[in-house]
Amino acid sequence: MSQSDIVTSVSPPSPYIQRLVDPLVAEYLAGLPAIMLVGPRATGKTTTAIRSGASVLRLDRLSSAAPVRADPDAALSAYDEPVVIDEWQLVPEILGAVKRAVDEDSRPGRYILTGSSAADLTSVGWPATGRVVRVPVWGLTQRELVGDAGIRPFISRLFDGSLAHIGLPAHVPGLRDYVELALRGAFPEVVNQPSERLRRAWLSSYIDQLVARDIALAGPSRDPVRLRRYLQAVAANTAGSPEHKTLYEAAELNRLTALAYDDVLQSLLVVEHLPAWASSRLGQLSGTPKRHIIDPGLLGPLLGLDLRSVLRSADLLGRVIDSFVTAQLRSELAVCDEAPRMFHLRESHGRHEIDLILESSDGRVVALEFKADASPPASAAQHLRWMRDRIGDRFAFGAVMHSGPLPYMIDERIAALPICSIWGPDHRSPR
């Protein structure tokens, strides 16, 4: 078989939406032999990868997969580099070939792997350790859709500790707009669908595939109905930190089955367990993680929600806004020079609670509260003041993210910021 028979030429789709991670992918390929784009299914990993590849090996196609199974080293050597290896988990033998190729020749920019984020669960003796560096690719953010994906991340500008670099986009949404954006979802396939009916059908199909196909990763007790019930229980508690017993009893499951489902949902990057932040200066803090449905668009088909039902429930409204804003910021983590990690904070007795904590590699902290209010009063920052006063200079900045149109300072190092400032311009940027 000739090379032309097995090598699929790369022709990037058009138009391409610039992703936040594009510069990171270019930087890593310039210095590393192999990278892997990881993220939930259908978030555009392959589309992003092929822009940087010279050829693509599609292992979901029998004509390409068969030669790899027969002789992975020979098959891999037939492709022009950088090689995009798509859906690698379908023929895991390819990882060994990548490892051997990198060990023999560690030139940068040789391989870009993409595929199911669940594959690590089922791989025995993961062979790519130390050879493949991961790059997260999440759903589309509003910055990628309507802003400038190339400017300095919003998170990094918050660590500056002032409003100097914070701007607003040309269109400032209202509360209804934010809820619509959240329920629309961030998958590239649904963002541009012309109707809510089509978007909901796609998202429902996504969930059906998840519970029908990926349930196999949970072990011998395979029951799509029970997995769906558990996912619905988690969805109903998104942006909350319920006790695990509350979830598995609501889904009518035992603890061990629920733990297995937790592993599957986290490995597939459908659900995130946001860890609790800890500090000796803040007294006794809860260690319970905060759970998020990573794409709040899945909340609609999972819970039967629409715009009106969310706006009628203060509890649902708060959860949807929280998960939406967290999703916007999650995508920035990998491209921030501060190398921040995300946490939440809650005192054990519940007097103080902060929705999101961003801690930089040098220990500085940005603390964020999310409100549906259009003009939150100074009292909305009480938990941020408490944290600022307790941790002192480690507190870089705090913000109450709200649904209104105006940014303003509330207190020293604490501001009220419209949610849309996340995708607004950098006022001091030369661009």
Buried (B, 14 or more C-beta within 10 A) or exposed (E): EEEEEBBBEBEEEEEEBBBBBBEBBEBBBEEBBBBBBBBBBBBBBBBBBBBBBBBBBBBEBEEBBEBBEEEBBEBBEBBEBBBBBBBBBBBBBBBBBBBBBBEEEEEEBBBBBBBBBBBEBEEEEEBBEEBBEBBBBBBBBBBBBEBBBEBBBBBBBBBBBEBEBBBBBEEBBEBEBBBBBBBBBBBBBBBEBEEBEEBBBBBBEBBEEBBEEBBEBBEEBEBBEBBBBBBBBBBBBBBBBBEBEEBBBBBEBEEEBBEBBBBBBBBBBBBBBBBBBEBEEBEEBBEBBBBBBBBBBBBBBBBEBBBEBBBEEEEBBBBBBBBBBBBBBBBBBBBBEBEBBBBBBBBEEEEBBBBBBBBBEEEBBBBBBBBBEEEBEEEBBBBBBBBBEBBEEBBBBBBBBBBBEEBEEBEEBBBBBBBBBBBBBBEEEEE
